[in-house]
Amino acid sequence: MPIFIIFCVVLTTLVQTQSVYLPFLNQEPVWMSGAYLAGLFLLGGCLKKLPSSVWQDGFSCGVLWAWYGYWEPLFSKGSPMFHVFPIYYALLCGWMLLAFINKSPRFDRESRDALRYLQRYLSRFDTCALAVGVLIGLAMPEHYLLYPIVMTLFIVRSTFQRCLEIIESQ
């Protein structure tokens, strides 16, 4: 999710500096474009037309774009969630990328078996289903913790899926 990390850092920078470009992100055609893009990446991923690393990264970027533009006008000016969540997502994805995805080719046998067990156990939480949950959470700003919780689950689940894909390709 390197592009998503970059998007998070850019959004954090724009919010922290109160950039003149922020009102542009709040315009309905702009944030709807992010939601539309997220939907296209989700469709491409669920239909197996895009590799998981591409569709998950594109979906996450589109949802972040739509989240800020759709939610920011609904909350009070300077709401801390718009300062905290992008940083949180960047740190979470960076940690998952460095600690798990990049090191997955060097996992020992026990770790690989544990990952396969987790994959079997977590198969109930399909990545596409979690992505749909993220979109549902995005559409419900009155439940302001639903989106970040489901997005966190999506990031963790996609990390496990990506690690197993790397392991299985060896």
N, C-alpha and C positions, 0 to 999 in steps of 0.2 A: 504494500500500500504506500509506496513512496510518493506518488502524485497526491494522494489524499493528505499525507503529512505536509507536503508543500502548501496545499490549499489551506490547511488548518493554520499554518504559520502565517501565510499571507492574510487570512481573515483576522487573526489575532493582531497583526501589525496594523491593519486598517482600523480595527476597533480601538486599539490602544492609542493611536495617534488621532483619532476622530477625523479620519480622512474625508476629503470632499467627495470621494467616490462612493461612500456608504449609502447615501440616498438613492443612488442609481441601482443598488442591489435590492432596494425595497420596492421598486416598481414591479407591478404585477407581471408584465410580460417577461421580465428578467428572471424572477424567482420561479415562474411557471416553466420557463425554459429549463431550469435546473431540475424541476420535478419531472418534466418530460424526458430529459436526458437520463435521469435515474431510472425511469420506467423502461426506456429503450435498453439500457445496460442490463437491467433485471430480466427483461424478456430474452435478450441475447444469451444471458447466462443460463437461464432455466431451460431454454431450448437447446443448450449445448452448442451454440454457434460461436461463442467466445470462450477463450480460456478463463479459468476461474480467477486468476490474478488480474486479468484485464477487466472483467465485468464487475468484480467486487470493488476494485479501485475506482472505476468510473461511476458505479452506483453510489459509493460513499461520497465522492466529490459532488455529484448532482444533488444528493440529499442535503449535504452541508450548505450548498448554495441556496437551495430552496428553503431550508430551515431558517437561515438568517433573514432572508428577504421576507418570508411569510410571518415569522414570529416577532421580529424586532418591533414592528409598529404596534403590536398587540400588548407589549409590556412597557413598563415605565422607562423613561429615558435613563440610560446608564445602568440598566439591569445587569447584575453581576454574571448572570448565566452566559451572556454573550462575550464576556471576558474569559470565563473559566472553561466552558465546554470545548472550544477549539483547542485550547492548550492541553486539556485532558486527553482529547482524542489524539493529538499529535504525540504526546508522551506515551500513551497506551500503544498506539500503532508502532512507534519507534522501538519501544521495548519488545513488542511481539516480533517485529522484524529482526532485531538484533539477537534476541535471546532464543528465539525458536526457529523462525523460517530460515535464517542464514546458517544456523548451526544444525539443521535437521539432517544434512548428509553425513554428519559425524555422530549421530545418535548411536548409542550402543544397542545391543540386541534387546535388553530389558526395556529400554526407553521406547524402542520401536514397537515392542509388544504392548506396552502400556498405551501408546498412542493408538494402535489398532483397536485395543479394547475400548478406549474412550470414543473412537470413531464409531464403533458398533453401538455403544451406549448412547451417544449423542445423535445417532441417526434419526431419532425422533424429532430432533430440532434441526430440520433441513435448512440449509443456508438460504435457499429461495424462500422458504416459509418465514424465516426470520427477517429477510429483506422486505417481505410484504408487511410484516409486523412493524418494521421501521417506518414504512410509508403510512401505516395506520396511525402510529404514534405521532408522525409529523402532522397529520391532519387533525389531531386533537390537542391543540395548545392549552386547553383548559386543564389537561392532565400533564402538566409540564415536565414531570419526571419519567413519563412513559417512553418518550423518544430517546433520551440518553441511556436509559436502562436497556432497551431493546437494541440500540446501536452498539452498546458495549458487548452484549451477547453476540451480535452479528460479527463484530471484530474478532472476538475470541474464537467463535465457531469457524470463521473463514481462515483464521490462523492455523487451527488444527487440520482443517481440510487441506490447506496449502502444504503443510509439513508432510502429511501423508502422501500427497501427490508427488512430492520431491523424493520421498523414501521409496515409493513404489516404482518410480522411473529409473532407479539405480539398478 
